[in-house]
């Protein structure tokens, strides 16, 4: 079974809609798919696939980890797609204990399916990181805003640290080294991963080699969602460069998805956008990403080389240009056909300008915060 965990550094970047519609695209391609809502504490993925509020789900299983997880699933109206609800009605499901986490992960990995798509919560909770690491090629969804890209990088950094601690177990010199750094006031988060590994290599070559082997096969994938312009796709390069330089991590770019109000219409209609309007640019982008995943070797045993990474980013850049041109051609067609009036177009432009102003304010605020932190002696 191919496991595809989907996460994001922050909320509001469209992660759940991407998860739901990718799962539908896989199912339409003939794959037996399970879509699991593990955004515990904020589960609402059933809305994106048009299902009623669930009575049972992951929360039910967590209350009795000896029960059959399959019983908490529902067969959706979409052929080949089963759904495992999160079940927000179970108190404390967002803060699960270690034995619950282990039981859930064990059952998830034994499900009878071709593909398991896991919609994770936003942020870097330990449970989220552990589930994300079930695959060597988990997906991180980001948006081109400064905060979204920064949080995507922070999520990747926390994932690498979680992987590091899983390899550098208690009793090893590598673990003692990490704990010494953590306790001496320097703080692990302020140090670059390659720098830490230099120290580990000197004192614990065995642990270093083990971690290096894990990292060589760990290549998370990036989806840049909610872009407005081809230039927005270039923001992904910032995440790539930071990941390579500061984390020693190579990431693959799966592609871009333009912002489109049709997804809001589809959501309010309780229909996945790839079914609601399969020919829409946003739907075609999701189908394109699904095809890339299906065509890739996702067994976790291959090493992604620099050429593969570079090609994935170049391809995403070209796709951003092509989709933008198609988007503009579609607007022209609507204008000429009379479906879209000039007044509608003006309102759309005004709305986009409002969004731009908001983003500029957000950007200026973040710059001010960073400048203030640096002036007070903070080092990234």
Buried (B, 14 or more C-beta within 10 A) or exposed (E): EBBBBBBBBBBEBBBBBBBBBBBBBBBBBEBBBBBBBBBBBBBBBBBBBBBEEBEBBBBBBBBEBEBEBBEBBBEBEBEBBBBBBBBBBBEEBBEBEEEBBEBBBEBBEEBEBBBBBBBBBBBBBEBBBBBBBBBBBBBBBBBBBBBBBBBBBBBBBBBBBBBBBEBBEEEBBBBBBBBEBEEEEEEBEEBBBEEBBEBBBEEBEEBBEBBBEBBEBBBBBBBBBBBBEBEBBBBBEBBBEBBBEBBBBBBBBBBBBBBBEBBEEBBEEBBBBBBBBBEBBBBBBBBBBBEBBBEBEBEBEBEBEEEBBEEBBEBBBEBBEEBBEEBEEEBEEBBEEEEBEEEEEEEEEEEEEEEEEEBEEBEEEBEEEBEEEEEEEEEE
